[in-house]
Amino acid sequence: MKQENQSQLFHYTPEAFLERLCERLGARSLSALGRVVGLSPSVLSKVRRRRLAISSEILLKIHDATDIPVRELRRWMGDMRPYFSRVELARVRA
């Protein structure tokens, strides 16, 4: 794996994620963003202050409300880990 990719694996930035999401959706505040994606402003504030991690439930709510692919949302979060299905792993081991 390239060294630049390794540094991206651990570059979790919820602030940048929320800012990018606001820009993409045209929301001017966390309250407006919350109304668009169906999350309370307090949850979004906790995410921004890193008191609450961006869970799969939060990602799916955002995906359902915006149709932005989950893979792209994860990339915006700074999560660059590759994921493989069990079928692909079974073929490699066989």
PyMOL CGO cylinders between C-alpha atoms (Angstrom):
from pymol import cmd
from pymol.cgo import CYLINDER

trace = [
    CYLINDER, 0.00, 0.00, 0.00, 1.32, 3.45, -0.79, 0.3, 1, 1, 1, 1, 1, 1,
    CYLINDER, 1.32, 3.45, -0.79, 2.40, 5.56, 2.15, 0.3, 1, 1, 1, 1, 1, 1,
    CYLINDER, 2.40, 5.56, 2.15, 0.03, 8.40, 1.20, 0.3, 1, 1, 1, 1, 1, 1,
    CYLINDER, 0.03, 8.40, 1.20, -2.91, 5.97, 1.30, 0.3, 1, 1, 1, 1, 1, 1,
    CYLINDER, -2.91, 5.97, 1.30, -1.88, 4.73, 4.74, 0.3, 1, 1, 1, 1, 1, 1,
    CYLINDER, -1.88, 4.73, 4.74, -2.03, 8.25, 6.14, 0.3, 1, 1, 1, 1, 1, 1,
    CYLINDER, -2.03, 8.25, 6.14, -5.53, 8.66, 4.67, 0.3, 1, 1, 1, 1, 1, 1,
    CYLINDER, -5.53, 8.66, 4.67, -6.78, 5.58, 6.50, 0.3, 1, 1, 1, 1, 1, 1,
    CYLINDER, -6.78, 5.58, 6.50, -6.75, 7.36, 9.83, 0.3, 1, 1, 1, 1, 1, 1,
    CYLINDER, -6.75, 7.36, 9.83, -7.70, 10.87, 8.76, 0.3, 1, 1, 1, 1, 1, 1,
    CYLINDER, -7.70, 10.87, 8.76, -11.18, 11.00, 10.32, 0.3, 1, 1, 1, 1, 1, 1,
    CYLINDER, -11.18, 11.00, 10.32, -12.60, 14.51, 10.03, 0.3, 1, 1, 1, 1, 1, 1,
    CYLINDER, -12.60, 14.51, 10.03, -16.27, 14.84, 10.99, 0.3, 1, 1, 1, 1, 1, 1,
    CYLINDER, -16.27, 14.84, 10.99, -16.10, 18.64, 10.76, 0.3, 1, 1, 1, 1, 1, 1,
    CYLINDER, -16.10, 18.64, 10.76, -15.03, 18.53, 7.12, 0.3, 1, 1, 1, 1, 1, 1,
    CYLINDER, -15.03, 18.53, 7.12, -17.63, 15.83, 6.43, 0.3, 1, 1, 1, 1, 1, 1,
    CYLINDER, -17.63, 15.83, 6.43, -20.46, 17.98, 7.79, 0.3, 1, 1, 1, 1, 1, 1,
    CYLINDER, -20.46, 17.98, 7.79, -19.20, 21.09, 6.00, 0.3, 1, 1, 1, 1, 1, 1,
    CYLINDER, -19.20, 21.09, 6.00, -19.02, 19.24, 2.68, 0.3, 1, 1, 1, 1, 1, 1,
    CYLINDER, -19.02, 19.24, 2.68, -22.49, 17.80, 3.22, 0.3, 1, 1, 1, 1, 1, 1,
    CYLINDER, -22.49, 17.80, 3.22, -23.86, 21.29, 3.97, 0.3, 1, 1, 1, 1, 1, 1,
    CYLINDER, -23.86, 21.29, 3.97, -22.26, 22.64, 0.80, 0.3, 1, 1, 1, 1, 1, 1,
    CYLINDER, -22.26, 22.64, 0.80, -23.60, 19.79, -1.33, 0.3, 1, 1, 1, 1, 1, 1,
    CYLINDER, -23.60, 19.79, -1.33, -27.15, 20.17, 0.04, 0.3, 1, 1, 1, 1, 1, 1,
    CYLINDER, -27.15, 20.17, 0.04, -27.15, 23.96, 0.29, 0.3, 1, 1, 1, 1, 1, 1,
    CYLINDER, -27.15, 23.96, 0.29, -27.74, 23.94, 4.05, 0.3, 1, 1, 1, 1, 1, 1,
    CYLINDER, -27.74, 23.94, 4.05, -26.50, 27.00, 5.94, 0.3, 1, 1, 1, 1, 1, 1,
    CYLINDER, -26.50, 27.00, 5.94, -26.53, 25.52, 9.44, 0.3, 1, 1, 1, 1, 1, 1,
    CYLINDER, -26.53, 25.52, 9.44, -26.64, 22.25, 11.34, 0.3, 1, 1, 1, 1, 1, 1,
    CYLINDER, -26.64, 22.25, 11.34, -30.35, 22.83, 11.96, 0.3, 1, 1, 1, 1, 1, 1,
    CYLINDER, -30.35, 22.83, 11.96, -31.02, 23.12, 8.24, 0.3, 1, 1, 1, 1, 1, 1,
    CYLINDER, -31.02, 23.12, 8.24, -28.87, 20.08, 7.52, 0.3, 1, 1, 1, 1, 1, 1,
    CYLINDER, -28.87, 20.08, 7.52, -30.72, 18.14, 10.21, 0.3, 1, 1, 1, 1, 1, 1,
    CYLINDER, -30.72, 18.14, 10.21, -34.07, 18.95, 8.61, 0.3, 1, 1, 1, 1, 1, 1,
    CYLINDER, -34.07, 18.95, 8.61, -32.83, 17.75, 5.21, 0.3, 1, 1, 1, 1, 1, 1,
    CYLINDER, -32.83, 17.75, 5.21, -31.33, 14.46, 6.41, 0.3, 1, 1, 1, 1, 1, 1,
    CYLINDER, -31.33, 14.46, 6.41, -33.73, 13.70, 9.27, 0.3, 1, 1, 1, 1, 1, 1,
    CYLINDER, -33.73, 13.70, 9.27, -31.29, 14.04, 12.16, 0.3, 1, 1, 1, 1, 1, 1,
    CYLINDER, -31.29, 14.04, 12.16, -31.56, 16.32, 15.16, 0.3, 1, 1, 1, 1, 1, 1,
    CYLINDER, -31.56, 16.32, 15.16, -29.21, 19.30, 15.38, 0.3, 1, 1, 1, 1, 1, 1,
    CYLINDER, -29.21, 19.30, 15.38, -27.95, 17.99, 18.74, 0.3, 1, 1, 1, 1, 1, 1,
    CYLINDER, -27.95, 17.99, 18.74, -26.78, 14.73, 17.10, 0.3, 1, 1, 1, 1, 1, 1,
    CYLINDER, -26.78, 14.73, 17.10, -25.02, 16.67, 14.36, 0.3, 1, 1, 1, 1, 1, 1,
    CYLINDER, -25.02, 16.67, 14.36, -23.43, 18.97, 16.94, 0.3, 1, 1, 1, 1, 1, 1,
    CYLINDER, -23.43, 18.97, 16.94, -22.13, 15.98, 18.89, 0.3, 1, 1, 1, 1, 1, 1,
    CYLINDER, -22.13, 15.98, 18.89, -20.69, 14.55, 15.68, 0.3, 1, 1, 1, 1, 1, 1,
    CYLINDER, -20.69, 14.55, 15.68, -18.99, 17.86, 14.88, 0.3, 1, 1, 1, 1, 1, 1,
    CYLINDER, -18.99, 17.86, 14.88, -17.46, 18.07, 18.37, 0.3, 1, 1, 1, 1, 1, 1,
    CYLINDER, -17.46, 18.07, 18.37, -16.38, 14.39, 18.15, 0.3, 1, 1, 1, 1, 1, 1,
    CYLINDER, -16.38, 14.39, 18.15, -18.53, 13.34, 21.08, 0.3, 1, 1, 1, 1, 1, 1,
    CYLINDER, -18.53, 13.34, 21.08, -20.48, 10.97, 18.83, 0.3, 1, 1, 1, 1, 1, 1,
    CYLINDER, -20.48, 10.97, 18.83, -19.01, 8.89, 16.03, 0.3, 1, 1, 1, 1, 1, 1,
    CYLINDER, -19.01, 8.89, 16.03, -20.63, 8.79, 12.62, 0.3, 1, 1, 1, 1, 1, 1,
    CYLINDER, -20.63, 8.79, 12.62, -22.35, 5.43, 12.88, 0.3, 1, 1, 1, 1, 1, 1,
    CYLINDER, -22.35, 5.43, 12.88, -23.68, 3.27, 10.10, 0.3, 1, 1, 1, 1, 1, 1,
    CYLINDER, -23.68, 3.27, 10.10, -27.19, 4.35, 11.11, 0.3, 1, 1, 1, 1, 1, 1,
    CYLINDER, -27.19, 4.35, 11.11, -26.28, 8.01, 10.60, 0.3, 1, 1, 1, 1, 1, 1,
    CYLINDER, -26.28, 8.01, 10.60, -24.64, 7.26, 7.25, 0.3, 1, 1, 1, 1, 1, 1,
    CYLINDER, -24.64, 7.26, 7.25, -27.69, 5.30, 6.07, 0.3, 1, 1, 1, 1, 1, 1,
    CYLINDER, -27.69, 5.30, 6.07, -30.06, 8.10, 7.11, 0.3, 1, 1, 1, 1, 1, 1,
    CYLINDER, -30.06, 8.10, 7.11, -27.97, 10.60, 5.15, 0.3, 1, 1, 1, 1, 1, 1,
    CYLINDER, -27.97, 10.60, 5.15, -27.81, 8.23, 2.17, 0.3, 1, 1, 1, 1, 1, 1,
    CYLINDER, -27.81, 8.23, 2.17, -31.58, 7.63, 2.23, 0.3, 1, 1, 1, 1, 1, 1,
    CYLINDER, -31.58, 7.63, 2.23, -32.32, 11.36, 2.37, 0.3, 1, 1, 1, 1, 1, 1,
    CYLINDER, -32.32, 11.36, 2.37, -29.80, 12.46, -0.25, 0.3, 1, 1, 1, 1, 1, 1,
    CYLINDER, -29.80, 12.46, -0.25, -29.08, 9.46, -2.51, 0.3, 1, 1, 1, 1, 1, 1,
    CYLINDER, -29.08, 9.46, -2.51, -25.35, 10.12, -2.09, 0.3, 1, 1, 1, 1, 1, 1,
    CYLINDER, -25.35, 10.12, -2.09, -23.63, 6.71, -2.24, 0.3, 1, 1, 1, 1, 1, 1,
    CYLINDER, -23.63, 6.71, -2.24, -22.41, 5.39, 1.12, 0.3, 1, 1, 1, 1, 1, 1,
    CYLINDER, -22.41, 5.39, 1.12, -18.95, 4.82, -0.35, 0.3, 1, 1, 1, 1, 1, 1,
    CYLINDER, -18.95, 4.82, -0.35, -18.72, 8.52, -1.23, 0.3, 1, 1, 1, 1, 1, 1,
    CYLINDER, -18.72, 8.52, -1.23, -19.98, 9.53, 2.23, 0.3, 1, 1, 1, 1, 1, 1,
    CYLINDER, -19.98, 9.53, 2.23, -17.31, 7.31, 3.81, 0.3, 1, 1, 1, 1, 1, 1,
    CYLINDER, -17.31, 7.31, 3.81, -14.67, 8.91, 1.60, 0.3, 1, 1, 1, 1, 1, 1,
    CYLINDER, -14.67, 8.91, 1.60, -15.82, 12.37, 2.72, 0.3, 1, 1, 1, 1, 1, 1,
    CYLINDER, -15.82, 12.37, 2.72, -15.42, 11.19, 6.32, 0.3, 1, 1, 1, 1, 1, 1,
    CYLINDER, -15.42, 11.19, 6.32, -11.83, 10.22, 5.63, 0.3, 1, 1, 1, 1, 1, 1,
    CYLINDER, -11.83, 10.22, 5.63, -12.50, 6.47, 5.75, 0.3, 1, 1, 1, 1, 1, 1,
    CYLINDER, -12.50, 6.47, 5.75, -10.43, 5.00, 2.94, 0.3, 1, 1, 1, 1, 1, 1,
    CYLINDER, -10.43, 5.00, 2.94, -10.38, 1.38, 4.12, 0.3, 1, 1, 1, 1, 1, 1,
    CYLINDER, -10.38, 1.38, 4.12, -11.08, -1.16, 1.39, 0.3, 1, 1, 1, 1, 1, 1,
    CYLINDER, -11.08, -1.16, 1.39, -13.89, -3.60, 2.03, 0.3, 1, 1, 1, 1, 1, 1,
    CYLINDER, -13.89, -3.60, 2.03, -14.32, -6.99, 0.43, 0.3, 1, 1, 1, 1, 1, 1,
    CYLINDER, -14.32, -6.99, 0.43, -17.30, -9.27, 0.32, 0.3, 1, 1, 1, 1, 1, 1,
    CYLINDER, -17.30, -9.27, 0.32, -17.06, -12.78, 1.71, 0.3, 1, 1, 1, 1, 1, 1,
    CYLINDER, -17.06, -12.78, 1.71, -17.53, -14.17, -1.79, 0.3, 1, 1, 1, 1, 1, 1,
    CYLINDER, -17.53, -14.17, -1.79, -14.40, -12.40, -3.03, 0.3, 1, 1, 1, 1, 1, 1,
    CYLINDER, -14.40, -12.40, -3.03, -12.41, -13.60, -0.02, 0.3, 1, 1, 1, 1, 1, 1,
    CYLINDER, -12.41, -13.60, -0.02, -13.58, -17.19, -0.56, 0.3, 1, 1, 1, 1, 1, 1,
    CYLINDER, -13.58, -17.19, -0.56, -12.39, -17.11, -4.16, 0.3, 1, 1, 1, 1, 1, 1,
    CYLINDER, -12.39, -17.11, -4.16, -8.95, -15.83, -3.13, 0.3, 1, 1, 1, 1, 1, 1,
    CYLINDER, -8.95, -15.83, -3.13, -8.53, -18.55, -0.50, 0.3, 1, 1, 1, 1, 1, 1,
    CYLINDER, -8.53, -18.55, -0.50, -9.66, -21.38, -2.78, 0.3, 1, 1, 1, 1, 1, 1,
]
cmd.load_cgo(trace, "trace")
